[in-house]
Amino acid sequence: MTEHNQTTPPERPLGPALAKGWRRKCPKCGEGPLLHSYLKVNPSCEVCDQEFHHHRADDGPAYLTILIVGHIMAPSLLAVFTAWRPEPLTLFSIFAVGCITLSLYLLPRLKGAVVGFQWARQMHGFADPACPHT
């Protein structure tokens, strides 16, 4: 058996990092803002100096938003149409506003959660610089 001289990176708890990211706060300290404007990730945390410039959220939050909104709104649309048979324009208006509102609410929160996930799993430059393994 061969021994590895590399140390494993320290564990970072996933749940708290996701929760802090969902709240759009720094996944490390939970205090500093993760985002500025609507979806722009800050280059670093104002409180703990954790760098965020190397995150790779890309299209992940958008895909997750579409997935969640679709899975909520499609069955709701079917249930409302089957139960009450509203006028098409009424049905469209209500569900269009619902889809847009839910999407705008979820998108920055999911982006924060994705960055928090990357931080917790030490992906894309979030690794501890003191650990030679990463």
N, C-alpha and C positions, 0 to 999 in steps of 0.2 A: 504494500500500500504506500502511496506517495503522500507525503504531508504537504500541505499548502502553506506557504509562508505569508500569504496575503491575509489581511484581516477583512472580515466581512463588514460591510457598512452598517452603522448603527441603525436600528429599527426606528422608523418614524410612524407613529400611530395614524392609520388611514382615516378612521372615523372623524376624529377632531379636525384633521386637515380638510376633509370634505365639508364639514360643517362651517369651518371658518371661511373657506372659499365660497360656499353658498351665501354667506353673509357679506361677501365681497371684502373680506378682511385678509390680512397677511396669514398664510397657513402656518407660519412659524410662531409668531407671537400673538396673533389674533387681535391686534390693536390697530396697526396701520392700515390705511386703505389699499386695497389691491388694485382697484380700477380708478381711473379718472375719466372724465366725460362719461360716455355710455359704455363703451367696450374696450377702451384703451387700457392696457395693463401698465401700471407704473414701472419705471425702470428698476426701482428698489423700494423697500419698505422705509417709511419715514421714521419708524420707531426702532426697529432692530437691524436695519441695513441689509436685510436679505435681498439679494439681487433677483429680479424677475425677468430681465431682458432676454434670457435664453429660453423662455417658455415656448412651447410649440402647441398651442391650443388649436390653431388653424381652423378647420371646418367642423371639428368635433362638437362644439356647443351648438352649432346650427343644426347638425344632424340630430342630436339629442332633443333639441327643441321641437323639430318637426316630428320626431318619433312620439314624443309625449303628447304634443298638441293633437296629432292625428289619432292617437289611441284614446284620448279623452273626448274629442269632438265628434269623431265619426259615429261611435255608438250612441252618443247623446243626440246627434242629428237623427239617426234612425228611430230612437225611442220617441222623440218629440213628434216626428212626422207620423209615426204609427199611432200614437195616442191621440193627437189633436188635429192632425191634417191642416196646419195653418196655411195661409196664402204663401205662394212661393217667394214673393218679395219680402214678406215678413220673416219667413224662415231664413232667407239669405242674409237679411240685415242683422238679425240677432246673432247668427253664427259667424258672420264675417267680423263683427265687432268682438265677439268672444274669442275667435282665433287670433286676431291681432292683439288684443289685450293680453291674453295668456302668453303669446309669443314674446311680446315686449317685456313681460314680467320675468319669464324664464331665462331668456337669452343671457343677460349679464350674470345671473346666479349660476347658471350651468357653466359659463366661462370661468367663473371663480372656482367652481368645484373641479373643473378639469385641471386648472393650474394647481389647485391644492392636491389633486391626485398625483400630478407629475412631481410635486415637491415631496410628497410622502413616499413615493416609490423611487425617488432620487433619479429621475429621468431628465435627459436633455440639459445637463449642466447643473442640476440641483444637488449633486452629490457633495458630500462633506469633503472639502479640500484637504483636510488632515488625514483622510483615509486613502492609502495608496492603491486600494483595490479599484477605485472608481476613477 
